[in-house]
Amino acid sequence: MWPDNETEIDFLNFTSISDTVAEIIVQASGRPVSIGVSGAWGVGKSSMIKLIRSSLKKREKSPTKYLFVEFNAWLYQGYDDVRAALLEIIASALKAEAIASKTTVEKASELAERVDWFRFGKLAAGTAGSFFFGLPPTGLIGEAIRFGATLVSGHVDGKTLKGGGELVEKALNEGKELIRPKSETSPPQAIHDIRKLFEETLEELGVTLVVLIDDLDRCLPETTIATLEAIRLFLFLKNTAFVIAADNDMIKHAVRKHFDGVDDKHVTSYFDKLIQVPIRVPPLGTQEVRAYMMLLFIESSGLSKELKEQVRSAVCKQLSASWQGKRVDRTFMKSLGIEFSSELIAKFDAADRLAPLMATASQIEGNPRLIKRFLNALQIRMSIAHAHGISVDEAVLAKILLFERCGEAEAYKELAKAVNTDEGGKPSFLHSWEDEIAKGKKPTLTSIWDSDFVREWLAVRPLLGQQDLRGALYVSREHAPVITPSERLSSDGAELLSALLNSPDMAAALGDKPKSLPRTELTYCLDRLLEGAPQIQEWGVPPLLEALLAVTRADPSQGPRLAAFLEKRPGQQIDASLIPKVQNEPWADQLYRSLNTNGAVSKPVKAAIKKVRPNGNI
């Protein structure tokens, strides 16, 4: 299995780009610079951020020293004020550096204290920050202001007046506690003081602050804008560099959403003022996809660490010369003079065959994260096959998995039906099409099969028309049910299971249909859904959760089974968005207790639990 996270190991020859970005920062020589690393979800922006940091650290032999601050706004969304959080993280990093170097400690400490004005009080997340950033006031002062507006409108009664008086008194008392003598100043003056102290601290420390912002395009529009506005506070100050990884289109969507009614020209202008140097992560072509798959296979092999690095370095060097017609393929890998196992050679063959489709199919399009998930799903299915004693050719399974992901759903159902109804488990109708393609002809395909993708897929070996696919489809059941009479599901049960497996995100639209099934059939449905659930690497609100909840709500006795499954997930896989999603389920408290005691579960998840169970009675 390959972890679905960023890495500092370059499998895609991105080092040349990260070195270029690092050189831009070095050449700036203390002048402020902001760099945007753009690209769609999963293309490698986070890895590019890691590579840029590594490249800069290699250059620290020069007089300039770099102080790195990594900030992920998505982690704070809904649980903290991201503007204040970014201010605090930067100020804390400077203070720690000052203490470590025994330089300008007093100034760094004062900077941290002034940041407290935004950070540690409820005014930070509310009114003070809101006034400065041009947003509506929130928090207690914001409530007090809205109470004043209610008074003006005349829509009040005795209860409203009493509550409003208590609210204003509490807000004023908080204000006295929060604003200490050093901070008794207007927001604009406080901002000016922070910027001045910040610049002086960097100058005396002799460092360039490099702030690496990641996952901004995962945030809701308000969080995205709040982060960008916080970044703006530090932009264009000497000895600063900001590297912001995000999908341009998602950022521009957030700008449109926040500044309602602005045209594209102003959206672009806003973006350009924040990003001086735009860098786009290049899309992968067939050559890069093939190389990436082969390197993933190398990484999971039994080769020594030294040999793995030797292969990786050679592949990246070859990729850099791909414009000259040089290829990374099985022949190139064998030319490296390393003794690869027959199993690894077979995987190289699979990469050779699948790469063209993986690079062009609309559901993958050479996306590194999707390629990795595809290979993980393939490995899981091979493990299921081994566990059940089913002999399945990995190349056959890979071809079926590719069609399952990228082909038409109705065509895949037809394939499964043909396999189930044929005595030998062969989709014989494919044979004539495969034969025509082998002869260089263009077969006439039926409507649901008629696409360029299918024609390319049919040409990929191994050919399937004369193969027994029952075993391969059996281990692929989580996406397309293989429902045989022996399973003894009623027609309604078979229809429901098919709907839950093929369109789990539409489970809520089934209404009360699941409740009409007997408990035995609902138990079987949950069994089938849970079979494929371990493939999911992030448990926030994936589509499969809707299907699981549809079954457990129809039969509450199944709920503890789902809770137990979620409790067994690695703590790193649990996302905070799961918590409010299940808060009204009868088994939620059982799950919350388990997550609260799991040291691997993140702080945002535990904060979310506290938010939905504020009295602590779990």
C-alpha positions, 0 to 999 in steps of 0.5 A: 500500500502507498500512503496518500500524503505528500512526500519529499521524494521526487518521483515525477522530476519535479525537482527542477521546478522546486529548484527554480522556485527556491532560486527565485527566493534566493535571488530576491535577496530579502525583497518580499516575494509571493509564489503561487503553486497551482494545480488541481486536486491530487496533482502534487502541490503538497509534495511540491511544497515539501520539495521547495523547502528541501531545495531551500534548506540545501542552499542554507550554506549561503549567508541567508538563513531561512525560517520555515513556517508551515500552515494548513488553514483546512485544519483550523476551519470551523474550530479556530480563527485562521487569521489569528492562528496564522498570526500566532504561528508566525509570531511563535516561530520568530520568538522560538528562533530569537530564544534559540539564537539569543538575539532580539528576544525582547522584540520577538516577545513583544511581537507575540504579545501584540499578536495576542491582541488578535489571538487569545481573546474572544474579540480576536476571533470576532470584532477586532479581527472583523473590523480590520479585515472588513468582515461583519463583527462576530463574537460577543461585541458583534452580538451586542452590536446586533442587539443595538440594531434590534433596539433601533428596529423597535422589535423588542420585548421585556425578555429581549431587553433583559438578555440584551443588557446582560450581553452588553455588560458581559461584552464590556467586561471581556473587552476590559480583560482582553485589551492590556495597556500595551494594546490600548490602541486602534486596530490600524495602529496595532497593525502598523505596530505589528508590521514594524516589529515583525520587519525589525525582528526579521532584520535583527535575526538575520533570517528570511521567513518562508511561509508555506501555505497548503490545502487552501483550496480545500477550505470553505470560501470564508476560510480561504478569504480569511487566510488570504487577508491574513497573508496580506498583513505580512506581504511586501515586508522585507525578508519574507517569502510566501509559497501558497499551494492552491487550485487557482480556480478554487481560490477565484471561486472563493473571491467571487463568493465573498465579494458578491457581484464582482466581475472576472476582471476584479477577481483576477486583479485581487488574485494577482495582487497577492501572487507575484509569481504563479507556478503551475504543477505540470500535468502528467503525460503517458511517459510520466504516468508510466514512470510514476507507476514503475517507481511506485512498484519499485518503492514497495519492492524488496530492493535495498534503499540504495538500489531504490534511490539509484533507480529513482535518480536514473528515471528522473534523469531520463524523464528530463530528456524525454523531450529528446524522445527518450523513454521510461519503459520496461526496456529502460528499466532492464537496461539499468543493470539491476536484477529485478524479480519476475514479479516486478518485471510483470508489474512494469509490463502492466505499467507499460500497458495501462499508462496511456489510458491512465494518462487520458481517461477522464476519471484519472487524467494522469492525476498522481493521487488517483493513480496511487489510489487505483494501485492501492485498490488493486492491491486490496483486491489481490489480497481479498483474492488470496484470502479467499483462495481465488486465483486471479491474474493481476493484469486482468484485475487491473484492466477490470478495475480501470473499466470500473472507474472510467467506463460507463456504469451501465456498460459495467453492469452489462459486463457483470451480467454477461459473466454471471449468466455464462456457464464459463464466466466469459464475457463472450460478446467482447471477443468479436470486438477485440478480434476486430481491433487486433486486425486493425479495424474499428468495431461498431460498438453498442451505445453504452460501449461506444467511446474512444476509451472503450476502444483503447481499453479493448486493445489493452492486453490481456484480452478478456472475451475468452477469460473466466472473470467470475473470480475477478468480479467476485473480489470487485463486488464493492462497486458492482454487485455480483448477485447470484441466486445462492445469495437469496436476496429478494428482488427488492433487496438486490435492487437496494444493494445495487443502488447502495453500491453503485450510487452510495451518495444518493442513498438518502434519496431512497427514503424508507425503502431500506426499512421495508427489508427484513433484518437478515437482508439489511445485515447482508447489505451492511456486510457488503458495504463494509467489505469495500469500506477499508479502501477509503483512506479519509473518514470525513463524509465519503459517499459510502458513509451515506449508504452505511447510514441508510442501512443502520438507520433502517435497522438501528441494531446494525449501528454498533457494527458501523461504530466499531468499524469507525473506531478501528480506523487509524486515527489519522484517517478520521476527519473532523467533518465526521463528528457532526455528521453522526452526532444524532446517531444512537451509537455516536457517544460510543464512537466519541468516547473511543476517538477521545482516548485515541492518541492518533486522532487529531486535535480538530476532531476532538475539538469537534466532539467537544463542540457537539457534546459541550457539556462533556456528557459523552 
